[in-house]
Amino acid sequence: MQNLIKRIRERLATTKACTVFESDLEPVRPREKLPREKREREIQLFAKKNGWAATVLDPGIRVTFRKAALA
C-alpha cells in the first residue's frame, strides 16, 4: 500500500489528478472480497486519510484522486 500512496503523492505534486486502475487497487482493496458499496467507502476513506478526494468511476475499475479542497 505504501508504494501506491507514494505514487499518488508524487503524481499529485505535479498534476491535478492521478488515475489509478483496478490492477493497482486490487492488492489494497480486493474487489471480490468486499461488496461494491463497501469497497467504494473504503477507497473514499483511504483518500480522505491521505488528504485526497476520490472519484470512483466505471464501477470500481478506475479511481481518480485529487488533492482535497481546503475548507
C-alpha positions, 0 to 999 in steps of 0.5 A, spaced: 500 500 500 505 504 501 508 504 494 501 506 491 500 512 496 507 514 494 505 514 487 499 518 488 503 523 492 508 524 487 503 524 481 499 529 485 505 534 486 505 535 479 498 534 476 491 535 478 489 528 478 492 521 478 488 515 475 489 509 478 486 502 475 483 496 478 490 492 477 493 497 482 487 497 487 486 490 487 492 488 492 489 494 497 482 493 496 480 486 493 474 487 489 471 480 490 472 480 497 468 486 499 461 488 496 461 494 491 458 499 496 463 497 501 469 497 497 467 504 494 467 507 502 473 504 503 477 507 497 473 514 499 476 513 506 483 511 504 483 518 500 480 522 505 486 519 510 491 521 505 488 528 504 485 526 497 478 526 494 476 520 490 472 519 484 470 512 483 468 511 476 466 505 471 464 501 477 470 500 481 475 499 475 478 506 475 479 511 481 481 518 480 484 522 486 485 529 487 488 533 492 482 535 497 479 542 497 481 546 503 475 548 507 
